[in-house]
């Protein structure tokens, strides 16, 4: 099983993660009519990141 600490040692994984995050922000903020979405404000971004961050520990707890 891949450990989270091992993930950060691989430079390709870091580049892929940063690219994915950057594209997600660009699509939501700039995508507009093309992707049928509206830009988020800071509170909405914080809520989205918080809910996403809870998914990993919650998934871990459900498996234990």
N, C-alpha and C positions, 0 to 999 in steps of 0.2 A: 504494500500500500504506500502510495506517495505521501510523504509528510509535507506539511506546509513550509517548513524551513528549507526543504530541498527544492521546492518550487522557486524560491527567491534566489537560489544559486545559479539557475539557468537563465542566461541573458536573453535567449530567444523567448522564454516564457514571460519575462518582464516586458519585452518589447511588444509581444502579442497582447498582453493585458492592458498596457498603456494605449495601444492602438485601438483596442476594442472600446475602452472607456472614452477616448477622445471622439471616436466615431459616434458613439451613443449620444454624447453631449451635442455634437454637431447636428445629428439628425433631429434630435428633439428641439434644439434651439433654432436651427436654421431650415429644417426640412419643410415646415409649413404645409403648403398644399400638396407637395409631392408625396409626403408620407401621412397626410391627414392627421397632423398633430399640432398642438399649440405650445409655444415656449413655456417653460416652468419658471416660477420665481424661486428665490432662495429657500423659502419655507418648504415649498413643494420638493425641491431637490433634496433638502435635508431629510424630509419624511421618506422619500424613495430610497435614499442611501441607508437610512436607519432600518427600514423594513428589510432591505436586501441583506444588510449585515446580520440581522437576526436569523436569517434562514440557515446559516451554517451551524451556529450553536444549537438551534432548535432541532435541526436534522440529526445532529450528533446525539442530543438528549433522547430523541425518539428511538434511536438505534440501540441505546444502552439498556 
